[in-house]
């Protein structure tokens, strides 16, 4: 059985600090595509529908008209900016 020192030494040999940027670069595009696909469907990482407590009836109808695929009252990434235009 490995000792704590053995585990630490083996872990240190992995050079994670040097390898991490390359790992992230290789994995970021597929991850982004997956997350955007989930948001387009209005689901979270577990496949459950996103149902926020902040949804309002009028805005939900508006969003459903923009992208009905996500489902009524479910947020997605199809944002036009008109929701935030009033904040200027």
N, C-alpha and C positions, 0 to 999 in steps of 0.2 A: 504494500500500500504506500502511495506517495505521501511524503510529508508536506506540510504547509510550505516549507522552503522549496521543495521540488516543484510544487505547483506554481509558486511565485516565479521561480527561475524559468520554467517552461513558458509561462505567460509572458514574461519579459522578452523572451526570444522571438515573440511574434511580431515585434516592431509595429504595433498598431498605430502609433502616431504617424509613422511614415506611410503606412498603407491606407489609412482611413480616407484621405482625399481621393485616391484612385477608386476605392470601393464605392464611395458616394457618387463619384462621376459615372461609374458604370451602372449604378442602380437608380439614379434620379429620374431618368426619362420614363422607364416603365412604371415607377411609383407615381409620378405625376399623372400619367395617362390613366392609371387605375383610380386615383382619387377623383379626377375630373369625371370619369365615367360613373363613379358612385354618386357624385353630386348631381350629375345630369339626371340620374334616376331617382334622386331624392332619398338615397339610402346611406347609412353609415357603414363603418368598417365591419360590422357584424351582420350586415344585410337587413337591418331594421329600418323602417321608414323614419326619416327625420321629421319630428313633429315639435316645432319650437313653441314655447309658451307665449312668445311675443307676436304670434301671427294675428293679424287683424282681418276681418271679413273682406273689407274692400280691397286691401292690398293682396290678399290671397286670391281673389278673383282676377285681379290685374296680373299677378304672376302666373296663374293658370292659363291666362290668355297668351302670355309670352311663350310658355313652354309647358304644355299640358302633360308631357311625358312623366314629369316628376310626381304629379298628383296634386289635387287641391290642397292648398295650405302648406305644401312642402317646399322649402327653399331649394334652390339649385344655383349653379354658377352662371346662368344666363342673365347677367345684370346689365341693364342698359344705361344706368346712371341717372335715370329720371327720378328714382326714389330719393337720391341724395341731392338732386338739383336744387331743391328748396333750401338747402342748408347754406348756400352761398351768400 
